[in-house]
Amino acid sequence: EPEALDPRLRAPDLVDRELSVGLPDAATRRALLERLLADVPRAGDVDLGAVAARTPGFVVADLAAVRREAAVSAALRGAGSDPSEQVRQSDLLDAVGSVRPISLSGGGTLGSGGLTLDDVGDMTEVKAALTEAVLWPLRHPDSFARLGVDAPRGVLLYGPPGGGKTFLLRALAGSGDLNVFAVKGAELLDKYVGESERAVRELFRRAGEAAPALIFLDEVDALAPRRGGSTDAGVADRVVAALLTELDGATPLREVVVVGATNRPELIDPAMLRPGRLERLVFVPPPDAAARADILRAAGRDVPLADDVDLDALASELDGYSAADCAALLREAALTAMRESLDAGEVTAAHLATARRAVRASLDPAQVAELEAYARRRSDG
């Protein structure tokens, strides 16, 4: 914590040199893993390059913890059968998922729950936009450098509630290519002068140290409302100014992407949406029949469905249902089966019919129409 030191310590006659030891990049992490695992018996399927790519933000101590966890898994597996068991690729990847890197300590992160973008039903255009804006700069930086352009700085996801915006970010976190810092709407707001701005600076500093990283601002309309209209002694205005400074200030962000999510985009300060900030606006529309069928299949991947369940026919009848409603419908149907018998082994069409009476459509047609009109205005403008 160099900012906590007394400035007088940096006097020329005391400490006149400062050396910053940054986080290792992918190539350095691979070399560190080679050294750390030099004396560890490894199976032939071990690919340290793939492990290094899945450990952004990890320092040497974190990689040593990965080695320890992988070795323990291999030892437990071979305890009763083969005492000469080797560390496998699966041991290393499981260890990566269980080790929390030091750079992410002390703050909220977004758990993926094992999701990837392949698990997200439909939303082809939205997934393509997120891939281009978030994953391409990390996976193909040479292409941006060759074309002489900077990578997108930020993305705003907007759409009706329950449309899967947070679910998309969890799936993006599951790609394993970046660390994700999640901030809910008003978490950064503090009534004391200077505390909110300090929290914003601390958030971006931690993200920079854990780069490549993504900062997810959920309910960003509460965090960055239009300036001049607040009644909170100017706290929101100062937070917006701090966010603008961090996003497009004198010190450029490196390998840090900001993604905001909201269902009220018209309330966000317009300065946040200009190029260089949250410049890519992506509309997450309410799902149509085909999208609802994909969502039901993805949500019901682990649900044993009876032969009389037709998800395509069911999806065509769920007008006004959001992605969250579709998932809730399957969950309620499973609970209905459990109410009949705790030994139930499958969910039938009758269970789904009963669940539909309990789970109603939550999409507000007026709000959906307003968001679609906003999206048209943005595209026409």
VENNOR-V944203 format. One record per residue. N is the residue number from 0. RES is the residue in one letter. SS is DSSP state (a for helix, b for strand, c for the rest). OMEGA is omega as a letter, one per 40 degrees, with the letter a starting at -180 (999 if undefined). Layout:
# VENNOR-V944203
N RES SS OMEGA
N RES SS OMEGA
This chain:
# VENNOR-V944203
0 E c a
1 P a a
2 E a i
3 A a a
4 L c i
5 D c a
6 P a a
7 R a i
8 L a a
9 R a i
10 A c a
11 P c a
12 D c i
13 L c i
14 V c a
15 D c i
16 R c i
17 E c a
18 L c i
19 S c i
20 V c a
21 G c i
22 L c a
23 P c i
24 D c a
25 A a a
26 A a i
27 T a i
28 R a i
29 R a i
30 A a i
31 L a i
32 L a i
33 E a i
34 R a a
35 L a a
36 L c a
37 A c a
38 D c a
39 V c i
40 P c a
41 R b i
42 A c a
43 G c a
44 D c a
45 V c i
46 D c a
47 L a i
48 G a i
49 A a i
50 V a i
51 A a i
52 A a a
53 R c a
54 T c i
55 P c i
56 G c a
57 F c i
58 V c a
59 V a i
60 A a i
61 D a i
62 L a i
63 A a i
64 A a i
65 V a i
66 R a a
67 R a a
68 E a i
69 A a i
70 A a i
71 V a i
72 S a i
73 A a a
74 A a i
75 L a a
76 R a a
77 G a a
78 A c a
79 G c a
80 S c a
81 D c a
82 P c i
83 S c a
84 E c a
85 Q c i
86 V b a
87 R c i
88 Q a a
89 S a i
90 D a a
91 L a a
92 L a i
93 D a i
94 A a i
95 V a a
96 G a a
97 S a a
98 V c i
99 R c a
100 P c a
101 I a a
102 S a i
103 L a a
104 S c i
105 G c i
106 G c a
107 G c i
108 T b a
109 L c i
110 G c a
111 S c a
112 G c i
113 G c a
114 L c i
115 T c i
116 L a i
117 D a a
118 D a a
119 V c a
120 G c i
121 D c i
122 M c a
123 T a a
124 E a a
125 V a i
126 K a i
127 A a i
128 A a i
129 L a i
130 T a a
131 E a a
132 A a a
133 V a a
134 L a a
135 W a i
136 P a a
137 L a a
138 R a a
139 H c i
140 P a a
141 D a i
142 S a i
143 F a i
144 A a a
145 R a a
146 L a i
147 G c i
148 V c i
149 D c i
150 A c i
151 P c a
152 R c a
153 G b a
154 V b i
155 L b i
156 L b i
157 Y b a
158 G c a
159 P c i
160 P c i
161 G c a
162 G c i
163 G c a
164 K a i
165 T a i
166 F a i
167 L a a
168 L a i
169 R a i
170 A a i
171 L a i
172 A a a
173 G c i
174 S c i
175 G c a
176 D c a
177 L c i
178 N b a
179 V b i
180 F b a
181 A b i
182 V b i
183 K c a
184 G c a
185 A c a
186 E c a
187 L c a
188 L c i
189 D c a
190 K c a
191 Y c a
192 V c i
193 G c a
194 E a i
195 S a i
196 E a i
197 R a i
198 A a i
199 V a i
200 R a a
201 E a i
202 L a a
203 F a i
204 R a i
205 R a i
206 A a i
207 G a i
208 E a a
209 A c a
210 A c e
211 P c a
212 A b i
213 L b i
214 I b a
215 F b i
216 L b i
217 D b a
218 E c a
219 V a i
220 D a i
221 A a a
222 L a a
223 A c i
224 P b i
225 R c a
226 R c i
227 G c a
228 G c a
229 S c i
230 T c a
231 D c i
232 A c i
233 G c a
234 V a a
235 A a i
236 D a a
237 R a i
238 V a i
239 V a i
240 A a i
241 A a i
242 L a i
243 L a i
244 T a a
245 E a a
246 L a a
247 D a a
248 G c a
249 A c i
250 T c a
251 P c i
252 L c i
253 R c i
254 E c i
255 V b i
256 V b a
257 V b i
258 V b i
259 G b i
260 A b a
261 T b i
262 N c i
263 R c a
264 P a a
265 E a a
266 L a a
267 I b i
268 D c a
269 P a a
270 A a i
271 M a a
272 L a i
273 R c a
274 P c a
275 G c i
276 R c i
277 L c a
278 E c i
279 R b i
280 L b a
281 V b i
282 F b i
283 V c a
284 P c i
285 P c a
286 P c i
287 D c a
288 A a a
289 A a i
290 A a i
291 R a i
292 A a i
293 D a i
294 I a i
295 L a i
296 R a i
297 A a a
298 A a a
299 G c a
300 R c a
301 D c a
302 V c i
303 P c a
304 L b i
305 A c a
306 D c a
307 D c i
308 V c i
309 D c a
310 L a i
311 D a i
312 A a i
313 L a a
314 A a a
315 S a a
316 E c a
317 L c i
318 D c i
319 G c i
320 Y c i
321 S c i
322 A a i
323 A a i
324 D a i
325 C a i
326 A a i
327 A a i
328 L a i
329 L a i
330 R a i
331 E a i
332 A a i
333 A a i
334 L a i
335 T a i
336 A a i
337 M a i
338 R a i
339 E a a
340 S c i
341 L c i
342 D c a
343 A c a
344 G c a
345 E c i
346 V b a
347 T c i
348 A a i
349 A a i
350 H a i
351 L a i
352 A a i
353 T a a
354 A a a
355 R a i
356 R a a
357 A a a
358 V c a
359 R c i
360 A c a
361 S c a
362 L c i
363 D c a
364 P a a
365 A a i
366 Q a i
367 V a i
368 A a i
369 E a a
370 L a i
371 E a i
372 A a i
373 Y a a
374 A a i
375 R a i
376 R a i
377 R a a
378 S a i
379 D a a
380 G c 999
